[in-house]
Amino acid sequence: MRSPRASAWSTVFAACGWIAWASPVLAAPQLAVRRVDDTMRPLGAVVIGATAYVVARTSATASTNAIYATDGTANGTTKVVESEDPIVGIGAAGSSLLARTSTGLSVLQSATLSSLATLEDAGPPCFLSFGGRALFHAGGGLWISDGTAAGTRRLQDAPPCTGGATGIAFGGKAVLPIAGPSGLVLWGTNAAGDDVEALQTLGTAPGTSTTKLVTFNGVAYFLVSTPGAATFAFWRTDGTPAGTMKVADLAHGNLNQPRSLGVGHDGLYLRVHTALDGTELWKSDGSAASTKPFMTFASGPTSSQPTLGLGSRSIAAASSSTFFLVVADSTSAPELWRTDGKTAGTVKQTTPAVAPPGASVSHSLVEHAGLVLATFATTGARPRALWAYDATGGAPVQGSDGYEQPLVSLGSTLLVARDGLAAIDAPVPEDPRPPPADVPDGGASAPPVTGGPPGAGEQGAGSRDDASTAASAAPDGCACRLAGRSSDESTVGGMVAALSVAAAFLRRRRR
């Protein structure tokens, strides 16, 4: 039979074991690229409802394309339809999936591609989905479709889309720049959404072009450059002629074209050149008065000329922070910086050493589930290094090997191309704490503590009534974590509970 002293110490150890188990310490979030399908070779994707549709080659060496439906898991991924006629792009018109093949436009119906229109050329369609319809390029013209043959028609002449969406859809409408005889004109869908109208002429000189359009606070922004000009124009549009206007003319130095605008959590970021500071980071809320220098990363007019890697893959926002890449010179690896929108809150982040000095480094930033995912690699090298940064600027979490290209977000899952189709889930902190081990005492273990972890101990030599009475004499501290108190309160409450349990147990033994 165990002595009262031994039983009391067993109780103390059991309670202390519960405290250790209830500790708020968590392991770092786990980040991994999860394989979904290793056979297909994704070319693009679109989300309709809770399903992502992926157009892909059926294998690394296949010439045939197929459309797959996936929920982001291996078991939930199926081949819907295979096509001998190459599929050059897919898009959404409401709940209808459109497929542009080399010969026409089709809609997916019951695992079959049904033709909507016969089209010339097989260039990228550059689908823009808005308000249950889609705009796309084909045969030297701009087309619109609602997913039916009657609702599919040519709107006007338009040069071929050279790859990637040149326009943007927002607020139930779409806008896109189109070059024509009168110059580069910004077009937008009309109020009915069944046609397009000219919004503003952006430039008349041959070769005038725009950067990728981005949205901030419900308005679209973009930059317009003209070959040979020392300045570029900063534009905004709400999708109407009256709401489309130039914000400012800004200098880009000796660069042929400005880089894309970057959208931060609290504003727009762009590269601007001045004689005093060279090319540095500016910030804007979309008005001319707010467009001004934000931070200088290197002193002097030319020392930071190649500086910011701003572009669609070089800036990302995570809740209260904006992340962007800075390249000190043409031979340096990119540095990752974070800003809360203020100069004092702009700091350099830990960046992995992924390449020797002088090597060219490719990089990509993507926002996902409140984090910024960064991939770095020596250009052409695989696999890429994957890191995750949160908005607080804490230590980054290193993930498994990265990916070649982000495809589309499906809920809390980011689908990516990586030798097939892969997925990255929202990282969840793991609890590394095992249940407290039994206390060695001649093979006996301590009595359980009410509210403790599973497996904290079986009934010891003392009676069950004694243990229950001792536990019930403890204050609410035993359940403090379950009651949602802070970690400090949890620790103090747990210690009080442990001492109360032991004291009550000793008092009953002395009687």
PEZI-V585785 format. One record per residue. RES is the residue in one small letter. PSI is psi in degrees with one decimal (* if undefined). Layout:
res=RES psi=PSI
res=RES psi=PSI
This chain:
res=m psi=136.3
res=r psi=147.4
res=s psi=156.0
res=p psi=-37.1
res=r psi=-43.8
res=a psi=-42.1
res=s psi=-39.4
res=a psi=-44.6
res=w psi=-34.4
res=s psi=-40.3
res=t psi=-44.0
res=v psi=-45.9
res=f psi=-38.2
res=a psi=-44.4
res=a psi=-42.5
res=c psi=-35.1
res=g psi=-38.1
res=w psi=-39.7
res=i psi=-45.4
res=a psi=-40.2
res=w psi=-34.7
res=a psi=1.3
res=s psi=142.0
res=p psi=1.0
res=v psi=128.5
res=l psi=153.0
res=a psi=161.5
res=a psi=148.3
res=p psi=143.9
res=q psi=128.9
res=l psi=122.5
res=a psi=148.7
res=v psi=115.1
res=r psi=128.8
res=r psi=136.5
res=v psi=-50.0
res=d psi=117.1
res=d psi=-8.5
res=t psi=-49.5
res=m psi=160.3
res=r psi=94.2
res=p psi=142.5
res=l psi=-22.6
res=g psi=168.7
res=a psi=156.7
res=v psi=147.5
res=v psi=131.6
res=i psi=113.6
res=g psi=-127.8
res=a psi=15.1
res=t psi=138.3
res=a psi=133.3
res=y psi=130.2
res=v psi=126.0
res=v psi=132.6
res=a psi=156.0
res=r psi=144.3
res=t psi=-16.6
res=s psi=175.5
res=a psi=-27.7
res=t psi=-1.2
res=a psi=149.9
res=s psi=-11.2
res=t psi=150.0
res=n psi=158.7
res=a psi=159.8
res=i psi=127.6
res=y psi=148.1
res=a psi=136.5
res=t psi=147.6
res=d psi=9.4
res=g psi=3.1
res=t psi=160.4
res=a psi=-43.4
res=n psi=-23.9
res=g psi=20.5
res=t psi=121.4
res=t psi=150.4
res=k psi=122.4
res=v psi=-47.6
res=v psi=145.0
res=e psi=143.5
res=s psi=129.3
res=e psi=-29.0
res=d psi=113.9
res=p psi=132.6
res=i psi=118.3
res=v psi=-3.8
res=g psi=153.1
res=i psi=155.7
res=g psi=173.7
res=a psi=137.1
res=a psi=92.1
res=g psi=-123.9
res=s psi=5.8
res=s psi=138.2
res=l psi=119.6
res=l psi=142.1
res=a psi=125.0
res=r psi=115.4
res=t psi=-179.1
res=s psi=-14.0
res=t psi=-10.6
res=g psi=-167.8
res=l psi=132.5
res=s psi=162.1
res=v psi=142.0
res=l psi=120.6
res=q psi=116.7
res=s psi=53.4
res=a psi=24.9
res=t psi=140.6
res=l psi=111.2
res=s psi=129.6
res=s psi=135.5
res=l psi=-34.5
res=a psi=148.2
res=t psi=128.1
res=l psi=152.0
res=e psi=163.1
res=d psi=164.2
res=a psi=32.5
res=g psi=170.6
res=p psi=133.4
res=p psi=-24.3
res=c psi=60.3
res=f psi=137.7
res=l psi=110.5
res=s psi=132.9
res=f psi=139.1
res=g psi=39.0
res=g psi=3.1
res=r psi=175.9
res=a psi=136.2
res=l psi=147.1
res=f psi=159.9
res=h psi=142.0
res=a psi=137.8
res=g psi=40.0
res=g psi=21.4
res=g psi=169.1
res=l psi=127.8
res=w psi=162.5
res=i psi=147.6
res=s psi=144.0
res=d psi=11.7
res=g psi=2.8
res=t psi=158.9
res=a psi=-40.1
res=a psi=-28.7
res=g psi=14.9
res=t psi=117.8
res=r psi=160.6
res=r psi=134.5
res=l psi=-47.8
res=q psi=171.9
res=d psi=146.5
res=a psi=138.9
res=p psi=158.6
res=p psi=146.9
res=c psi=127.0
res=t psi=1.8
res=g psi=131.6
res=g psi=147.4
res=a psi=121.5
res=t psi=-15.0
res=g psi=-167.7
res=i psi=145.3
res=a psi=134.4
res=f psi=146.5
res=g psi=33.4
res=g psi=10.6
res=k psi=174.1
res=a psi=146.0
res=v psi=148.2
res=l psi=144.0
res=p psi=138.3
res=i psi=127.7
res=a psi=134.9
res=g psi=-170.2
res=p psi=-30.4
res=s psi=4.4
res=g psi=-161.5
res=l psi=119.5
res=v psi=138.6
res=l psi=123.0
res=w psi=153.0
res=g psi=156.0
res=t psi=147.7
res=n psi=179.9
res=a psi=-34.0
res=a psi=-18.5
res=g psi=11.6
res=d psi=6.1
res=d psi=177.3
res=v psi=156.7
res=e psi=152.7
res=a psi=131.1
res=l psi=-53.7
res=q psi=150.4
res=t psi=124.6
res=l psi=-23.2
res=g psi=149.7
res=t psi=-12.4
res=a psi=141.0
res=p psi=139.5
res=g psi=-1.4
res=t psi=135.7
res=s psi=166.2
res=t psi=158.1
res=t psi=178.4
res=k psi=137.7
res=l psi=142.4
res=v psi=162.2
res=t psi=145.0
res=f psi=123.0
res=n psi=42.2
res=g psi=11.0
res=v psi=144.1
res=a psi=140.7
res=y psi=152.2
res=f psi=166.9
res=l psi=142.8
res=v psi=129.5
res=s psi=149.3
res=t psi=129.9
res=p psi=132.1
res=g psi=-12.8
res=a psi=146.5
res=a psi=-7.0
res=t psi=162.5
res=f psi=159.9
res=a psi=137.5
res=f psi=116.4
res=w psi=160.7
res=r psi=154.2
res=t psi=142.0
res=d psi=8.4
res=g psi=5.0
res=t psi=157.2
res=p psi=-42.0
res=a psi=-27.4
res=g psi=13.5
res=t psi=116.8
res=m psi=159.6
res=k psi=134.0
res=v psi=-47.3
res=a psi=156.0
res=d psi=128.5
res=l psi=152.7
res=a psi=145.2
res=h psi=11.1
res=g psi=-136.6
res=n psi=11.9
res=l psi=140.6
res=n psi=-34.6
res=q psi=146.8
res=p psi=152.1
res=r psi=169.1
res=s psi=156.7
res=l psi=146.3
res=g psi=135.5
res=v psi=116.6
res=g psi=-178.2
res=h psi=-19.2
res=d psi=12.0
res=g psi=-174.5
res=l psi=140.4
res=y psi=140.3
res=l psi=164.5
res=r psi=129.8
res=v psi=142.7
res=h psi=135.9
res=t psi=155.9
res=a psi=-30.0
res=l psi=-43.5
res=d psi=-2.0
res=g psi=-151.5
res=t psi=116.6
res=e psi=-177.4
res=l psi=127.2
res=w psi=164.5
res=k psi=151.0
res=s psi=148.9
res=d psi=7.7
res=g psi=-2.2
res=s psi=158.9
res=a psi=-39.5
res=a psi=-30.0
res=s psi=-8.2
res=t psi=102.3
res=k psi=167.8
res=p psi=139.9
res=f psi=-49.6
res=m psi=143.0
res=t psi=126.8
res=f psi=-15.8
res=a psi=135.1
res=s psi=155.2
res=g psi=158.3
res=p psi=-20.9
res=t psi=-8.3
res=s psi=-24.7
res=s psi=27.6
res=q psi=-45.7
res=p psi=16.6
res=t psi=-77.8
res=l psi=134.5
res=g psi=38.6
res=l psi=137.5
res=g psi=-178.4
res=s psi=-21.0
res=r psi=10.9
res=s psi=7.9
res=i psi=142.5
res=a psi=151.5
res=a psi=140.6
res=a psi=104.6
res=s psi=-100.9
res=s psi=14.1
res=s psi=153.3
res=t psi=131.8
res=f psi=138.9
res=f psi=163.7
res=l psi=139.3
res=v psi=131.6
res=v psi=115.2
res=a psi=-39.1
res=d psi=177.3
res=s psi=-11.5
res=t psi=2.1
res=s psi=151.4
res=a psi=152.7
res=p psi=145.3
res=e psi=135.9
res=l psi=128.9
res=w psi=156.1
res=r psi=142.0
res=t psi=144.7
res=d psi=9.7
res=g psi=-5.3
res=k psi=149.4
res=t psi=-41.7
res=a psi=-23.8
res=g psi=21.6
res=t psi=113.3
res=v psi=152.0
res=k psi=138.6
res=q psi=163.7
res=t psi=123.1
res=t psi=129.9
res=p psi=145.3
res=a psi=105.5
res=v psi=-5.8
res=a psi=151.5
res=p psi=159.0
res=p psi=137.3
res=g psi=-12.4
res=a psi=145.4
res=s psi=132.5
res=v psi=129.0
res=s psi=153.2
res=h psi=161.5
res=s psi=138.0
res=l psi=132.8
res=v psi=131.6
res=e psi=133.8
res=h psi=121.9
res=a psi=41.4
res=g psi=2.2
res=l psi=163.7
res=v psi=120.4
res=l psi=126.3
res=a psi=132.0
res=t psi=138.6
res=f psi=143.9
res=a psi=149.8
res=t psi=132.1
res=t psi=126.4
res=g psi=-12.0
res=a psi=151.0
res=r psi=146.7
res=p psi=166.0
res=r psi=150.2
res=a psi=131.6
res=l psi=128.8
res=w psi=151.9
res=a psi=134.2
res=y psi=139.1
res=d psi=174.0
res=a psi=-18.7
res=t psi=-10.6
res=g psi=18.6
res=g psi=179.4
res=a psi=135.0
res=p psi=154.8
res=v psi=124.9
res=q psi=130.6
res=g psi=-171.8
res=s psi=-173.5
res=d psi=145.9
res=g psi=-146.5
res=y psi=166.1
res=e psi=-38.4
res=q psi=130.4
res=p psi=142.0
res=l psi=-65.3
res=v psi=152.1
res=s psi=134.6
res=l psi=94.0
res=g psi=-126.2
res=s psi=11.9
res=t psi=132.9
res=l psi=118.6
res=l psi=134.3
res=v psi=159.3
res=a psi=126.1
res=r psi=89.9
res=d psi=45.8
res=g psi=-161.3
res=l psi=130.6
res=a psi=171.7
res=a psi=148.9
res=i psi=119.6
res=d psi=162.7
res=a psi=124.0
res=p psi=137.2
res=v psi=124.8
res=p psi=136.2
res=e psi=144.9
res=d psi=106.1
res=p psi=-0.1
res=r psi=118.5
res=p psi=157.9
res=p psi=148.3
res=p psi=138.3
res=a psi=154.5
res=d psi=146.1
res=v psi=121.1
res=p psi=119.7
res=d psi=73.9
res=g psi=27.2
res=g psi=-9.4
res=a psi=153.3
res=s psi=166.7
res=a psi=156.7
res=p psi=151.8
res=p psi=156.9
res=v psi=128.9
res=t psi=131.6
res=g psi=0.7
res=g psi=-179.3
res=p psi=157.8
res=p psi=138.2
res=g psi=18.9
res=a psi=-9.3
res=g psi=148.0
res=e psi=176.0
res=q psi=127.9
res=g psi=-156.4
res=a psi=-27.0
res=g psi=161.6
res=s psi=155.0
res=r psi=-35.6
res=d psi=-40.4
res=d psi=-47.7
res=a psi=-42.5
res=s psi=-41.0
res=t psi=-41.8
res=a psi=-41.9
res=a psi=-40.2
res=s psi=-18.6
res=a psi=-12.0
res=a psi=151.0
res=p psi=-179.7
res=d psi=-6.1
res=g psi=-28.2
res=c psi=-25.0
res=a psi=20.5
res=c psi=-38.4
res=r psi=-37.1
res=l psi=-25.3
res=a psi=-3.2
res=g psi=23.1
res=r psi=170.0
res=s psi=167.0
res=s psi=-37.1
res=d psi=-43.1
res=e psi=-35.3
res=s psi=-45.9
res=t psi=-48.0
res=v psi=-45.3
res=g psi=-39.3
res=g psi=-39.8
res=m psi=-43.1
res=v psi=-41.5
res=a psi=-43.8
res=a psi=-46.2
res=l psi=-37.3
res=s psi=-42.0
res=v psi=-46.8
res=a psi=-43.2
res=a psi=-43.2
res=a psi=-39.2
res=f psi=-42.2
res=l psi=-38.7
res=r psi=-42.9
res=r psi=-33.8
res=r psi=-35.7
res=r psi=-23.7
res=r psi=*
